[in-house]
Amino acid sequence: MEKLTIKDIAREAGVSITTVSRVLNNKEDGMTQKTREKVLRVMEELNYQPNKLARGLVTKRSNMLGLIVPNITNPYFPELCRGVEDEANNRQYSLIICNSDDQSGKEENYIRLLKEQQVDGILLSSKDRLSKTSKNQLQNGKIPYVLFDRGEDGTDYSGVFLDNEKGGYLAGKHLTDLGHFQIACMTGPSEIQNSKQRLSGFQRALKEATVELPTSSILVGDFQMDTAYRVAKKFLQDNMVTAIFASNDLMACGIYQAAHELGIQIPDQLSIVGFDDIPLVTALIPKLTTVRQDTYEMGRKATELLINKIENKTSESVIFEPTLIIRESTKKL
């Protein structure tokens, strides 16, 4: 069976092609409600599916958005994607999700692909900052885009970000308020701004409490559980600390595993604070104290900003505030 066209709908409904087009594009001028309902009824009876690409040529809109994330296996990003998807659906946009695997080359290829798919705009979380090629592709292609979680500093970019420095500060202050002074922290990759900002806030809190954080107690991770486990196990075998701050919850999970294998009791012998409050941490025993960022709402807000940029040409950035969620993995000395 050949695919139906608006000519077929017009013939069956006894109206002009222009009238069918107006119904498809929600333009009510020049027709009665009765005519509109008749056209919609014929579409339903014939199971007509509009050609979005063809409509896009007329409306200059595809009603599709692109979303590029650096690592979909990190539980932080599925929650963010859900916020993006829900808001996109609420605003009648479809979504194409791409995973860059923290590789600039893949990110650049996906931007090219999304341009070819004629998306109306792109939501993007880079490995750290936009590469020069990615930035040129977006700007030269005149594609509206919004950054989230990672990207660029400053007010020249539309984006949704977290106050990571404050998040690190909350973690450090919590541990020093509990009386800990032999403290370590595990950062993410040193080249990523989020990681540097969380460490900076943590160091500020310890400095205010006159607690020293030796360089040897700053452990470099990669935001992954396996690496955190290996690094933490080696460190805990050779060093005595009573508390560790992990720059994300996945690394906190790795530290839990290392402590368990070494017979170190949490929180009696080791207090642990994470960062993100991903759903996974509610399954940990004891439950993890962590710095929460409202990931779902950040995804939803980023989508709202992007659609406003597409439809209204507005541009803004939003900084979300982190909150400390105290559970069972930290204890007063």
C-alpha positions, 0 to 999 in steps of 0.5 A, spaced: 500 500 500 502 506 498 503 511 503 498 516 504 499 524 502 495 530 504 492 530 497 489 523 499 486 526 505 484 532 501 480 528 496 477 524 502 475 530 506 472 534 500 477 540 502 483 543 499 490 541 500 491 548 503 485 546 508 489 540 510 495 543 511 492 548 516 489 543 520 496 539 520 500 546 522 494 548 527 492 554 524 485 555 525 484 561 520 480 560 514 476 554 516 470 552 521 471 548 527 466 543 523 471 542 517 477 542 522 474 536 525 472 532 519 479 533 516 481 530 523 476 524 523 479 522 516 486 522 518 484 518 524 480 513 519 485 512 514 491 512 520 494 518 516 501 519 519 504 526 517 511 526 514 515 530 519 521 532 514 516 535 509 512 539 514 519 541 516 520 544 509 514 548 510 514 550 517 522 551 518 521 546 524 522 539 525 520 539 532 526 534 534 531 536 539 538 533 540 541 531 546 549 529 547 551 526 553 558 524 555 557 517 559 550 514 559 553 508 563 554 513 569 547 513 573 547 521 573 546 521 566 539 517 565 536 521 570 538 527 567 536 524 560 529 523 563 528 530 565 530 532 558 525 527 555 519 529 559 520 536 558 521 535 551 514 531 550 510 536 554 512 541 549 511 536 543 518 535 541 521 529 539 528 527 542 535 524 539 540 521 544 547 521 543 553 518 547 559 521 546 563 516 551 567 522 553 570 523 546 571 530 542 571 526 536 564 522 537 561 529 540 563 533 533 560 527 529 554 527 533 553 534 532 554 533 524 549 528 524 544 532 528 545 537 523 543 533 518 537 530 521 535 538 522 534 538 529 531 545 532 536 545 537 541 541 541 542 540 549 550 538 550 554 536 556 561 535 553 567 532 557 569 538 559 569 544 555 566 544 547 572 543 543 573 548 538 570 544 532 564 543 536 563 550 537 564 552 530 559 547 528 554 550 532 555 557 531 556 556 524 550 552 523 546 557 527 543 551 531 540 554 538 544 550 543 544 549 551 549 547 555 548 543 561 553 540 567 559 541 563 561 546 558 563 553 558 564 558 564 561 565 563 554 568 561 555 568 554 552 561 553 545 558 555 546 553 560 544 549 566 550 548 571 551 546 579 555 550 584 560 545 584 564 549 589 559 550 594 557 542 593 565 541 595 564 546 601 558 542 604 562 536 604 568 538 607 564 542 612 560 536 614 566 532 616 570 537 619 563 539 624 563 532 625 570 532 628 574 529 623 581 532 621 585 526 618 581 526 611 582 524 604 578 526 598 578 523 591 577 527 585 575 526 578 579 527 572 584 533 574 582 536 567 575 537 568 572 543 571 567 540 575 572 536 579 576 542 580 571 546 583 568 540 588 576 540 590 576 547 591 570 548 595 572 542 599 579 545 601 576 551 603 572 548 608 578 544 611 582 551 611 576 554 615 576 549 620 584 549 620 584 542 618 590 540 613 589 536 607 596 533 604 597 532 597 598 525 598 591 525 601 588 528 594 586 521 590 585 522 583 579 518 580 576 518 573 568 518 576 568 510 575 567 505 580 572 500 578 578 505 578 576 508 585 576 501 588 583 500 586 586 507 588 582 507 595 584 500 597 591 501 596 591 508 599 587 505 605 592 499 606 598 504 607 594 510 610 590 512 616 584 517 615 577 517 618 573 520 613 573 520 605 570 525 600 568 522 593 567 527 588 561 523 585 557 517 588 560 512 583 567 513 586 564 512 593 561 506 591 568 503 589 571 506 596 565 502 600 568 496 596 575 497 598 573 498 605 569 492 606 575 488 603 579 491 608 575 490 614 574 497 615 567 499 618 563 504 615 562 509 619 565 507 625 572 507 622 571 511 616 566 516 614 564 517 607 561 523 603 559 522 596 556 527 590 550 527 586 545 522 590 544 518 584 538 512 585 543 507 586 546 509 593 539 508 597 541 501 596 548 501 599 549 499 607 550 504 610 546 509 606 550 514 603 551 521 606 552 525 599 551 532 596 545 532 592 544 535 585 537 535 582 539 532 576 532 531 573 530 538 574 536 540 571 535 536 565 528 539 565 530 546 565 535 545 560 530 543 555 525 549 557 531 554 556 533 551 549 525 551 547 525 558 549 531 560 545 528 556 539 521 559 539 523 566 543 530 567 541 531 568 549 538 566 552 540 565 559 543 561 564 541 558 571 545 555 576 542 550 581 544 550 588 546 543 591 544 540 598 547 536 603 543 529 604 545 526 611 544 519 612 548 513 615 555 513 612 558 519 616 559 519 624 561 524 629 568 522 632 
